[in-house]
Amino acid sequence: MSTTFTRRATTAAVTLAALLITTSPALAEPDFAAASTVACDSSGTTGRDATLATQLNGVLTAKLKGYMTAYRVSCARVIVDAVRDRGLSERAAVIAITTVIVESGLQNSDEAVDHDSVGLFQQRANYGSVADRVNPKKSTNMFLTTMLNLTKVDWQTDQIGKVCQAVQVSAFPERYQPQSGDAQKIVDALWTAGVSDGADFDNDGNGDIFSTATGVITIWNGKGNNGFETAITYGGGWGAYSKPIAGDFNADGVSDLAAVKDGELYIWNGKGGNNFAAAVVTGAGWDPYAATLFTLGDINRDGHDDIGSIRDGVLYTWDGLGMNKFAKAVVHGAGWSAFSKPVGGDFNADGTGDIAAVKDGELYIWNGKGSDNFAAAVVIGAGWDPYAATLMDLGDIDSDGHTDVGAIRDGVLYTWGGLGMNKFAKAVVHGAGWSPYF
């Protein structure tokens, strides 16, 4: 739909509307079930798309209740990424997803079912060519441009449904607002989905900092906007283990801890609220990898967190399988002895895990390509030598959907907000007193 053309109800549209007022599972899928659809992500769906679809089907309550698929999640993911790339807030993504739920049922249709409307937003011909309207990134940006140019409605403060209607000029304005709650849940699931590698022990979506250097676990919960809560400390006996790493190793959406003791890998599954279940021993033979163990995020795009380590200058990675299990090691090649201990994250914001490390004062990033492969290293910048030994992946501490990094220098905490595209903002200085922990 466009701001120039107002949609008229066709017989088909009325029939579909009748289907949508019931939640009977015997009915066909909600919208455009017979329409031809095209991929939203040219690389296809991912394992995490499928995982999120299952999770969302358990919490959605409106039109798409029970109908989320990996394909629909991939479409929502591309829309959310386009919003973030434009530097807009999460609310803009909620408005866009609300609109798409109503207009296309989160399907990218290249077949005009109603007049000449096609694509996720069912935009009409005055928006541009069919190719542009079925290109999810272009169509999302066309929607966002129209939204930003509204003069009588404020997208940041007015009701979600009212904003959707102001952009779409629909004959059925009442249909948008009821879907806004589910749109919020979808966006919440996707806004930081590519940042699964950082610690988030209180499960609030903000990256946390943790340390066991003093023999007890100390956690500083992130508050968003680069802020941290006062440290909490509990539990002893950590001196017997290697430095822990954080990740979601049982695929329940809550950060866990993993560390090595006597050659065995232990995992403490997070329960939220900074609480952990009793340790699970997952296997032996980890001693040679303990000192350089790190979390990668998801490097094979199957929806599970993976881990890596350097042994004798060679990079090894283990694909996560969920349920605290890992596949056999994949050997990637030598030459890593010249670099600092790597950290993982999603530094180009494509949903696939990357690696970062320092050599000769320069920060290098190897972007994951999926299927356990990495692109050639990209040199990001110089001046990182003082931070190399304590470099850490923080997850998302400024609530913008990008992986952030931090380090300790002379007892002072520095953090760099990720901007996507392998770029970082200037360092934020958080204060002194960190030396005993790192």
SULBEL-V799274 format. One record per residue. N is the residue number from 1. PHI is phi in whole degrees, 0 to 359 (999 if undefined). NEAR is the number of other ideal C-beta (glycine too) atoms within 12 Angstrom. Layout:
N;PHI;NEAR + N;PHI;NEAR
This chain:
1;999;44 + 2;235;29 + 3;281;27 + 4;264;15 + 5;254;21 + 6;255;19 + 7;289;31 + 8;259;18 + 9;287;18 + 10;264;16 + 11;301;12 + 12;297;22 + 13;296;27 + 14;295;16 + 15;298;21 + 16;296;30 + 17;299;24 + 18;296;16 + 19;294;23 + 20;280;30 + 21;272;16 + 22;235;14 + 23;251;17 + 24;300;13 + 25;291;12 + 26;283;9 + 27;284;20 + 28;290;18 + 29;300;27 + 30;300;37 + 31;234;37 + 32;51;37 + 33;299;22 + 34;266;16 + 35;282;28 + 36;286;18 + 37;237;29 + 38;235;28 + 39;297;25 + 40;271;40 + 41;250;32 + 42;298;15 + 43;273;18 + 44;90;21 + 45;275;30 + 46;243;36 + 47;298;33 + 48;293;44 + 49;303;38 + 50;294;27 + 51;297;33 + 52;294;41 + 53;300;34 + 54;297;25 + 55;297;25 + 56;292;39 + 57;298;25 + 58;273;16 + 59;235;22 + 60;290;34 + 61;232;20 + 62;251;31 + 63;303;38 + 64;263;38 + 65;303;27 + 66;82;24 + 67;249;31 + 68;290;40 + 69;230;26 + 70;302;30 + 71;297;31 + 72;297;45 + 73;296;42 + 74;298;39 + 75;294;44 + 76;297;51 + 77;299;48 + 78;294;43 + 79;296;49 + 80;299;46 + 81;298;35 + 82;296;37 + 83;295;38 + 84;296;39 + 85;299;25 + 86;275;25 + 87;80;17 + 88;267;30 + 89;278;23 + 90;301;31 + 91;297;28 + 92;298;37 + 93;293;42 + 94;297;40 + 95;298;48 + 96;296;55 + 97;292;53 + 98;303;45 + 99;298;48 + 100;291;49 + 101;303;48 + 102;289;45 + 103;286;47 + 104;226;48 + 105;64;40 + 106;60;49 + 107;230;40 + 108;265;41 + 109;271;36 + 110;258;29 + 111;247;24 + 112;285;24 + 113;271;29 + 114;237;34 + 115;57;22 + 116;251;24 + 117;283;37 + 118;219;38 + 119;88;49 + 120;300;49 + 121;267;49 + 122;51;43 + 123;281;45 + 124;271;31 + 125;299;20 + 126;293;19 + 127;283;34 + 128;149;23 + 129;291;19 + 130;301;24 + 131;301;15 + 132;289;23 + 133;286;37 + 134;259;37 + 135;271;30 + 136;304;43 + 137;291;30 + 138;294;27 + 139;293;43 + 140;296;43 + 141;293;30 + 142;296;36 + 143;298;46 + 144;296;33 + 145;299;24 + 146;299;32 + 147;299;37 + 148;292;25 + 149;269;15 + 150;298;25 + 151;250;11 + 152;259;13 + 153;229;26 + 154;258;17 + 155;295;35 + 156;276;18 + 157;232;13 + 158;286;22 + 159;305;23 + 160;307;37 + 161;299;30 + 162;294;26 + 163;292;34 + 164;304;41 + 165;295;34 + 166;297;29 + 167;281;42 + 168;275;41 + 169;53;26 + 170;276;34 + 171;284;21 + 172;231;27 + 173;297;24 + 174;288;16 + 175;280;32 + 176;285;37 + 177;304;28 + 178;299;26 + 179;266;38 + 180;292;34 + 181;296;25 + 182;292;37 + 183;300;43 + 184;298;30 + 185;295;32 + 186;295;45 + 187;294;39 + 188;302;30 + 189;291;38 + 190;261;45 + 191;301;37 + 192;239;45 + 193;295;45 + 194;278;43 + 195;245;50 + 196;280;49 + 197;276;50 + 198;282;44 + 199;279;46 + 200;215;38 + 201;280;39 + 202;261;29 + 203;57;26 + 204;254;25 + 205;91;34 + 206;253;34 + 207;296;47 + 208;245;42 + 209;249;41 + 210;216;45 + 211;206;31 + 212;235;32 + 213;297;22 + 214;269;21 + 215;93;18 + 216;240;21 + 217;270;35 + 218;242;32 + 219;233;34 + 220;249;36 + 221;287;31 + 222;290;37 + 223;250;21 + 224;84;27 + 225;54;17 + 226;67;31 + 227;259;22 + 228;225;31 + 229;285;20 + 230;299;12 + 231;300;23 + 232;243;22 + 233;228;21 + 234;197;20 + 235;77;24 + 236;235;14 + 237;87;17 + 238;284;29 + 239;295;17 + 240;278;17 + 241;251;34 + 242;293;30 + 243;300;29 + 244;290;40 + 245;240;46 + 246;246;46 + 247;183;48 + 248;258;43 + 249;271;44 + 250;249;29 + 251;57;31 + 252;252;24 + 253;88;33 + 254;241;31 + 255;293;48 + 256;244;44 + 257;242;44 + 258;221;46 + 259;203;39 + 260;250;33 + 261;216;26 + 262;52;16 + 263;80;19 + 264;255;23 + 265;268;35 + 266;256;34 + 267;231;40 + 268;251;37 + 269;284;30 + 270;289;34 + 271;245;20 + 272;83;22 + 273;62;18 + 274;65;30 + 275;250;22 + 276;225;33 + 277;284;19 + 278;298;13 + 279;297;26 + 280;245;22 + 281;269;20 + 282;254;29 + 283;156;22 + 284;256;16 + 285;88;20 + 286;264;32 + 287;307;20 + 288;294;19 + 289;251;33 + 290;300;30 + 291;291;19 + 292;242;34 + 293;298;38 + 294;211;44 + 295;268;48 + 296;257;49 + 297;83;51 + 298;243;44 + 299;265;48 + 300;245;33 + 301;58;39 + 302;252;31 + 303;91;36 + 304;239;38 + 305;286;53 + 306;248;48 + 307;230;50 + 308;216;45 + 309;197;40 + 310;251;32 + 311;229;24 + 312;53;17 + 313;79;17 + 314;251;21 + 315;273;36 + 316;242;33 + 317;230;42 + 318;235;38 + 319;286;32 + 320;290;42 + 321;245;23 + 322;79;29 + 323;55;17 + 324;63;31 + 325;243;23 + 326;224;36 + 327;286;20 + 328;296;14 + 329;297;23 + 330;255;24 + 331;264;19 + 332;253;26 + 333;126;20 + 334;263;15 + 335;97;17 + 336;272;31 + 337;296;18 + 338;283;17 + 339;254;32 + 340;293;30 + 341;303;33 + 342;291;44 + 343;234;48 + 344;254;48 + 345;171;54 + 346;249;45 + 347;277;45 + 348;252;33 + 349;58;37 + 350;253;36 + 351;87;47 + 352;244;41 + 353;295;52 + 354;238;48 + 355;236;50 + 356;229;50 + 357;202;41 + 358;249;33 + 359;216;25 + 360;52;16 + 361;81;19 + 362;255;23 + 363;269;36 + 364;251;34 + 365;230;40 + 366;250;39 + 367;281;33 + 368;292;39 + 369;248;21 + 370;86;29 + 371;54;21 + 372;64;31 + 373;251;22 + 374;230;35 + 375;285;20 + 376;300;13 + 377;299;27 + 378;247;22 + 379;271;20 + 380;269;29 + 381;169;21 + 382;259;16 + 383;89;20 + 384;265;32 + 385;307;19 + 386;294;20 + 387;251;34 + 388;300;29 + 389;291;18 + 390;244;33 + 391;302;36 + 392;219;44 + 393;275;49 + 394;259;46 + 395;72;50 + 396;242;43 + 397;261;44 + 398;246;33 + 399;61;29 + 400;249;34 + 401;88;43 + 402;243;41 + 403;289;51 + 404;251;47 + 405;233;49 + 406;215;44 + 407;195;38 + 408;251;30 + 409;226;25 + 410;54;17 + 411;79;19 + 412;254;22 + 413;272;34 + 414;242;33 + 415;230;41 + 416;236;38 + 417;287;31 + 418;291;42 + 419;244;25 + 420;79;32 + 421;55;21 + 422;62;31 + 423;243;22 + 424;225;35 + 425;286;19 + 426;296;14 + 427;298;23 + 428;254;24 + 429;264;19 + 430;254;26 + 431;121;18 + 432;264;15 + 433;95;17 + 434;266;29 + 435;304;17 + 436;295;17 + 437;257;27 + 438;220;28
